[in-house]
Amino acid sequence: MAGTTGTGRLFVVHEGGRLRLENITLANGLSDSGGCLYHEGGVLSVRGGLFLKCAARDSSGSTLLGRSSSGGGIFMQAGRVD
């Protein structure tokens, strides 16, 4: 996934919140954790979705491309996934 050029995280699910995504493509998210989606609580539901070129980077700015505990596509701190 070289060439990820995202400018920020796309979604945050806050504690007590709800997010339902259906038949959607999320692409080019870039953040320190949860490049496309950061889930800190509440309920998340994804059906028929694609996460493309979403990346996490460490404090040095190095892109980790979803192969770390920081979560390239989704980082889940708490909450529930349906």
C-alpha positions in Angstrom: 0.0 0.0 0.0 2.8 2.4 -0.8 1.6 5.8 -1.7 -1.0 6.4 1.1 -1.5 10.1 1.0 -4.4 10.6 3.4 -4.7 13.8 5.3 -6.5 12.7 8.4 -8.8 10.2 10.1 -12.2 9.8 8.5 -14.5 8.9 11.4 -14.5 8.8 15.2 -17.1 6.8 17.2 -17.2 8.5 20.7 -18.3 6.8 23.9 -22.1 6.3 23.8 -22.2 7.0 20.0 -23.4 4.8 17.2 -22.1 4.5 13.6 -23.5 2.2 10.9 -21.7 2.0 7.6 -23.3 0.0 4.7 -21.8 -0.6 1.2 -19.3 2.2 1.5 -15.6 2.4 0.7 -13.4 4.4 3.1 -10.0 5.3 1.6 -6.8 7.2 2.2 -7.3 7.8 6.0 -4.1 8.6 7.8 -3.6 9.2 11.5 -1.5 8.1 14.5 -4.1 5.4 15.3 -7.1 4.3 13.3 -6.3 5.7 9.9 -9.9 5.5 8.7 -11.9 5.0 11.9 -11.1 5.4 15.6 -13.6 3.6 17.9 -13.4 4.8 21.5 -16.8 3.5 22.6 -20.4 3.1 21.6 -21.5 0.8 18.8 -20.0 0.3 15.3 -21.6 -1.7 12.5 -20.0 -2.2 9.1 -21.7 -4.2 6.4 -20.3 -4.6 2.9 -17.6 -2.0 3.4 -14.1 -1.7 2.1 -11.1 0.0 3.8 -8.5 0.9 1.2 -5.1 2.6 1.8 -5.8 3.5 5.4 -2.7 3.8 7.4 -1.4 4.6 10.9 1.9 6.3 11.6 4.1 6.3 14.7 5.3 9.4 16.5 8.3 9.7 14.2 6.0 10.1 11.2 6.8 6.6 9.8 3.8 5.1 8.0 3.0 1.7 9.5 0.3 0.7 6.9 -1.9 -1.1 9.3 0.7 -3.6 10.5 0.9 -2.3 14.0 -1.2 -2.1 17.1 -2.2 1.4 16.1 -4.7 0.2 13.6 -4.4 1.2 10.0 -8.1 0.8 9.0 -9.8 0.7 12.4 -8.5 1.2 15.9 -10.8 0.0 18.7 -10.2 1.2 22.2 -13.6 0.3 23.7 -17.2 -0.3 22.7 -18.9 -3.0 20.6 -18.9 -4.1 16.9 -22.1 -5.5 15.5 
